[in-house]
Amino acid sequence: MSSIVLPDDLGNRLLAFSSAQGVGLEYNFPKGTKPFRPAAVLMALLFRDGQWHLLYTHRAENLHDHSGQVSFPGGSREAQDENIIETALRESYEEVGVRPQDVQIIGQLPSLELVSFFEVTPVVGVIPWPYAFNISHDEVARLFTVPLDWLARPENLVYKDHQLMGSAIRVPYFAPYEGEVIWGATANMTVDLLKLL
């Protein structure tokens, strides 16, 4: 099986995909009960051991939102952020020490409206490898990467039904990788990116 190569026109593919998909997952829950908070994550691609990887974090157990889950570096948009890309870069620097100037931004995936009432925009970028990360252990318990080739194997992805507000929704789960389980919105973002490669 040949290794995944990043297409030269990935930025254009991201733009077209985002425009076609619109905003939000197909969650059937009462959206009018409270407003969504804008947020962003950085889907950082890096070339390691001869193949492309995605960077993930295992969130600290004491956090208010999504504690103990696997996610991409990121968080809520703040007033000083000029745009959602700046949010992803600022949060990634605060959580894992990736300096904004070290990220080559490629584009964005469609925003996702989560059950935690965040509207999250995935920002896709490339970072150099090796890299001297500086992990904020108040927010991140562990940092790890997963090869795109592994993520793209159909046998490593399943969908499970979850009950939400009286409706069944299909939630993606990847098989455990180094003891970590990528699922939910993070898995959904990963699958969307893989569609474009």
N, C-alpha and C positions, 0 to 999 in steps of 0.2 A: 504494500500500500504506500503510495507516494505521500510525502509530507505536504501539509497545507502551506500554500504560499499566499502572502497578502497581495491581492490584485492592485495594480497600479491605479485603477479608478475607484478604489474603495470609498474615497470621499464622495464621489458622485453617486455611488450605489447607496451610501448612507442617506444622502439627501433625497434621492428618489424613494427609498423605502420609507423614510420618515414622513414624506409628503403623502404617500399612498396609504399608510397605515392609520394616520390620525392619532388620537390620544386615548389611552386607557385600555385596561384589560376588561374582559367580559365578566366582571364581578357584578352580581345582582344584589346590590345593597343600597339603602336609602342615602343617596349622595347629598341630599339637602339638609341632613341633620347637623353638619358642621363643615366649615370650609376646608379645602385642601391646602396644605402648606407646601410651597415650592421647595424642591430639594434637587440635588444632583449627585451623581456618582461618577468616578473615573474608571472606565474599563481600559486598564493599562495593558497594552501588548508589549512583549519583550521577546527578543530572540535569544534563547538559552539552549545550550547543548544541541545545537544544530536544528532547532525547530522553534516555532512560535508558541508562546505561552500567554495565558491571561493571569493577571495578578488578583488574588483574593485576600480578604481578611477574615479572621474568626473574631467576631466582636466580643468585647469583654462582657462578663456575666452580670455586671452591676449596672449596665446602661438602662435607661428608661424605655427606649424603643429598640426592638429587634435584638435584645441581649442574647449572647451566646450563639447567634446565627452566623452563617457564612454570608459575606456581602462583599461588594466592591467598596473601596475607600470613598467616603462622601458624607453628605449631611445636608442640613437645612440651609436655604439661602438666607443671607443676612443683608441688612440694609446697605452696607458698604459695597456689596458685590455689584459690579456694573452689569453683569449678565450671568446666565446660568453656567457658562463655561468657567467663569471666574470662581463660582461657588465650588465646582468640582475640583478645581486646582487648589483653592485655599484649603478645603477640607482634606484633600489628599496630603497636602503639606503638613497640616496639623496632626493628622492621624499616623502617617507612615513616613513623613519626611521627604516626599518626592517634591523637589523644587519645581515651581511652575515653568521656569526657563528650560528645564530638562524634558518637558513634555512636548512632543510634536502632535498637535491636535489634528485629527483626521475628519471628525464630524460627530454627529449625534444620532442616536436612535430615538424612536417615538417615546414620549413621556408615558409613564405608567401611573395610574391612580391606584394607590394601595389601600388595603383595608385599615391601615393605621392612619389614613387620611393625610398621607404625603403624596404629592404629585412629583415623581422622580424622573429626571431626565438623565439618561445614560450618555456620557461624553466619552468618545472613543479616541485614544491617543497612543502613541508609541513612546516608550522610555528606553534609555540605554541599559545594557547589561554587560558586566555586573554593575550593581548599584549599591551605594552605601545608604540603606534605609535607616531612618531614625523613628522607631515605633513609640507612639504614645500608649503606654500600657494601661492608662486609665480608660482608653477607648478600644484598644486592640489587644487581644490575647495572643494572636499568632498571625503571621504573614506567610502566604504560600503561593506557588504558581502551579498551574495545570496546563499541560500541552494541549493545543487546539486539536491535534490529531486524536488524542484520547477523548476529548469532549465530543468530537464529531462521530465517534463510533456509535451506531444505533443501539447496540447492546448495552451501552452505558447510560441510557436515558429511558425512564418510564414515566407514566402519568398516573397519578392517584386522585381519587375523588375525595374532596373535602366538603363538609357541610358549612355553608356560610349564609346566615340570615334565612334559613329555610330552603336554600337552593344548593344543589351539588355543583361544584366547580372542579375542573380538571387542573391539577397542579403538577408541574414538571419536577422530577427528582432525578439527579444524576446518581450513579452508583458511588459508594464511598471512594474517595481518593485520599490516600495517606490518612485515613480516619476521618476525613472531612466530608460532609454531605452538603452539596449545593442544591438548593431547592427554592420553590416559590418564585418571587419576583427576580431574584438574582439568576436563577436558572432560566427564567423566561427571557431576560436580557441576553444571556449567553446564547440561547437558541436563536434569537433574532439575529445576533451578530454572525453566527455560523451560517445562517441562510444566505448571507451576502458574500461568503468566501468560496 
